[in-house]
Amino acid sequence: MLVNLFSNFWVIIVILILLIMAVKITREYERGVIFRLGRFAGIRGPGIFLIIPFIDKMVKVDLRVITLDVPAQEVITKDNIPITVDAVLYFRISNSQKAIIEVENYMMATSKISQTSLREVVGASNLDELLAERERINQKLYEIIDRATDPWGIKVTGVTVKDVQIPQEMRRAIAKQAEAERMKRAKIILAEGEYLAAQKLKEAGNILGADPITLRYLETLSEAAKEPNTTILFPAEMLGLFKKLGKRDQ
């Protein structure tokens, strides 16, 4: 009797162990890829389901968006400027079967293809493009990486170039170039203003019958007269213009 009870007890224990091994639970964002005797047998989940112990093997796959930091890459741009650039990649598993079967380690494979693509795109771009056309660079990276990872059941949702580090001497050169560009624009604006002023003085000279140069001289004198304690000396040829202006006023 005791032997039978002892045997039944172990049978119950074995059944419980097998039941625990057979029952699997996956969350809403997880899927279970089932292999039966080494062959793909389907995808289970989410929720609770049963597998055959010792015959079936389950590999869990997370379907949520994964954030992957692409390590900084040292690249020489198209205009031969050495820079260091890094990026961040967002992707998710769109096909659990391919993600497990088609590639050994989809995380490592995605990281490597992202690094290679980053070097390729940056190396084919000028520094000005990297700084001013970041959205276009991001879009190009997205297309290349998404196309490369699609056979692995991976869908890229976004790529962003985070930081572009430029050598210190190149930063100084860029600052000087920007300053020179600002000075050039300022001189162009000043020249355009002088041209418009000259046009107006010419029109005024035609109306008053005076030399535009003389009118410009008067304009300069009026500006100088605004300063306190200023003595202004008029040349003799200016008297004729004053008399003419006086007659026009009469």
C-alpha positions in Angstrom: 0.0 0.0 0.0 2.8 2.4 1.0 4.7 1.5 -2.2 1.6 2.4 -4.3 1.1 5.7 -2.5 4.8 6.5 -3.0 4.6 5.6 -6.7 1.5 7.7 -7.2 3.1 10.6 -5.5 6.0 10.6 -7.9 3.7 10.2 -10.8 1.8 13.3 -9.7 5.1 15.2 -9.3 6.2 14.2 -12.8 2.9 15.2 -14.3 3.0 18.6 -12.5 6.6 19.2 -13.7 5.6 18.3 -17.3 2.5 20.6 -17.1 4.6 23.5 -15.8 7.0 22.9 -18.7 4.2 22.7 -21.2 2.4 25.8 -20.2 3.8 29.0 -21.6 2.6 32.6 -21.3 3.6 35.6 -23.5 2.6 39.2 -23.0 0.7 41.3 -25.4 3.9 42.7 -27.0 5.6 39.3 -27.1 5.4 36.3 -29.5 6.8 32.8 -29.0 8.5 31.2 -32.0 8.1 27.4 -31.7 10.6 24.8 -33.0 9.6 21.1 -32.9 12.5 18.8 -33.1 14.5 21.6 -34.7 11.9 22.5 -37.3 9.8 25.7 -37.3 6.4 24.8 -36.0 4.6 28.2 -35.8 4.2 31.3 -33.7 2.2 31.4 -30.5 0.8 34.2 -28.4 0.0 36.5 -26.8 -1.6 34.8 -23.8 -1.4 31.2 -22.5 -0.7 28.2 -24.7 0.8 24.7 -24.5 4.0 23.2 -26.0 5.3 19.6 -25.9 8.0 19.3 -23.3 11.4 18.1 -24.5 10.2 18.2 -28.1 9.2 21.8 -28.6 11.5 24.8 -27.9 10.2 28.3 -27.6 12.1 31.5 -28.4 10.5 34.7 -27.2 10.5 37.8 -29.4 9.8 41.4 -28.3 7.6 43.3 -30.8 8.1 46.7 -29.1 10.1 49.5 -30.7 13.8 49.1 -29.8 16.1 52.1 -29.4 19.6 51.4 -30.7 22.5 53.8 -30.2 24.9 53.6 -33.2 28.4 54.1 -31.9 30.4 57.1 -33.0 32.1 56.6 -36.3 35.2 58.4 -37.6 34.5 59.4 -41.2 36.2 61.6 -43.8 33.5 63.6 -45.7 33.3 64.1 -49.4 35.3 67.4 -49.1 38.1 65.6 -47.1 37.2 66.8 -43.6 37.6 64.3 -40.8 34.7 64.2 -38.4 33.1 62.0 -35.7 29.4 61.2 -36.1 26.9 59.1 -34.2 23.2 58.3 -34.5 20.3 56.6 -32.9 18.1 54.0 -34.7 14.5 53.0 -33.9 13.2 49.7 -35.2 10.8 46.8 -34.3 10.3 43.2 -35.3 7.7 42.9 -38.0 8.2 39.2 -38.7 9.2 37.0 -35.7 9.9 34.0 -37.8 12.5 35.8 -40.0 14.1 37.6 -37.1 14.9 34.3 -35.5 15.6 32.1 -38.5 17.1 34.4 -41.1 19.8 36.0 -38.9 21.8 34.7 -36.0 21.6 37.8 -33.8 19.3 40.5 -35.2 20.4 43.1 -32.6 24.1 42.8 -33.5 23.3 42.5 -37.3 21.2 45.7 -37.2 23.9 47.6 -35.2 26.6 46.6 -37.7 24.5 47.5 -40.8 23.7 50.8 -39.2 27.4 51.6 -38.6 28.3 50.7 -42.1 25.4 52.8 -43.6 26.3 55.8 -41.4 29.9 55.8 -42.7 28.7 55.3 -46.3 26.2 58.2 -46.2 28.4 60.6 -44.3 31.4 59.8 -46.5 29.4 60.7 -49.6 28.2 64.1 -48.2 29.9 67.4 -47.8 30.3 69.0 -44.3 27.8 71.8 -45.2 25.2 69.2 -46.2 25.6 67.3 -42.9 25.1 70.6 -40.9 22.4 72.2 -43.0 20.5 69.2 -44.5 20.2 66.9 -41.5 16.7 65.7 -42.4 17.8 64.6 -45.9 20.7 62.6 -44.4 18.3 61.0 -41.9 15.9 60.0 -44.7 18.7 58.5 -46.7 20.0 56.5 -43.8 16.5 55.3 -43.1 16.0 54.0 -46.6 19.3 52.2 -46.7 19.0 50.5 -43.3 15.3 49.6 -43.8 16.1 48.0 -47.1 19.0 46.0 -45.7 17.1 44.7 -42.6 13.8 43.9 -44.3 14.9 40.3 -45.2 15.4 39.8 -41.4 11.9 40.7 -40.5 12.9 44.1 -39.1 11.1 47.4 -39.8 13.0 50.6 -39.2 10.8 53.4 -37.8 13.4 56.2 -37.7 17.0 57.2 -37.8 18.5 60.4 -36.4 22.0 61.7 -36.6 22.7 62.9 -33.1 26.0 64.7 -33.1 28.7 65.8 -35.6 32.0 66.5 -34.0 34.4 68.7 -36.0 38.1 69.2 -35.2 39.0 72.3 -33.3 41.0 73.9 -36.1 38.2 73.3 -38.5 35.7 75.0 -36.1 37.9 78.1 -36.1 38.0 78.1 -40.0 34.2 77.7 -40.1 33.8 80.6 -37.7 36.1 82.8 -39.8 34.2 81.9 -42.9 30.9 82.8 -41.3 32.3 86.1 -40.1 33.6 86.9 -43.6 30.2 86.0 -45.1 28.4 88.4 -42.6 30.8 91.2 -43.5 30.2 90.6 -47.2 26.5 90.8 -46.7 26.9 94.0 -44.6 29.0 95.6 -47.3 26.5 94.6 -50.0 23.7 96.1 -48.0 25.7 99.3 -47.4 26.6 99.6 -51.1 22.9 99.1 -52.1 22.0 101.9 -49.6 24.6 104.2 -51.1 23.4 103.5 -54.6 19.8 104.3 -53.6 20.9 107.5 -51.9 22.9 108.6 -54.9 19.8 108.0 -57.1 17.7 110.1 -54.8 20.3 112.9 -54.7 20.5 112.9 -58.5 16.7 113.3 -58.7 16.9 116.1 -56.1 19.7 117.8 -58.1 17.6 117.7 -61.2 14.7 119.3 -59.4 16.8 122.0 -57.7 19.2 122.5 -60.5 22.1 121.6 -58.2 25.1 119.3 -58.4 24.3 116.0 -56.6 27.7 116.1 -55.0 26.9 119.4 -53.5 23.6 118.0 -52.2 25.5 115.1 -50.6 27.9 117.6 -49.0 24.9 119.4 -47.5 23.5 116.1 -46.2 26.9 115.4 -44.6 26.9 118.9 -43.0 23.4 118.4 -41.6 24.5 115.2 -39.9 27.6 117.0 -38.5 25.5 119.9 -37.2 23.7 117.6 -34.9 26.8 117.3 -32.8 27.1 119.9 -30.0 29.7 122.7 -30.2 30.3 122.2 -33.9 31.5 124.9 -36.2 30.7 124.5 -39.9 32.6 126.3 -42.6 30.9 126.6 -46.0 32.9 126.9 -49.2 32.3 129.9 -51.4 30.7 127.9 -54.2 27.9 126.9 -51.8 26.6 130.5 -51.6 25.2 130.3 -55.1 23.2 127.3 -54.2 21.8 129.0 -51.1 20.8 132.1 -53.1 19.1 129.8 -55.7 17.2 127.9 -52.9 16.2 131.3 -51.4 14.7 132.5 -54.7 12.8 129.2 -55.1 11.3 129.7 -51.6 10.1 133.3 -52.5 
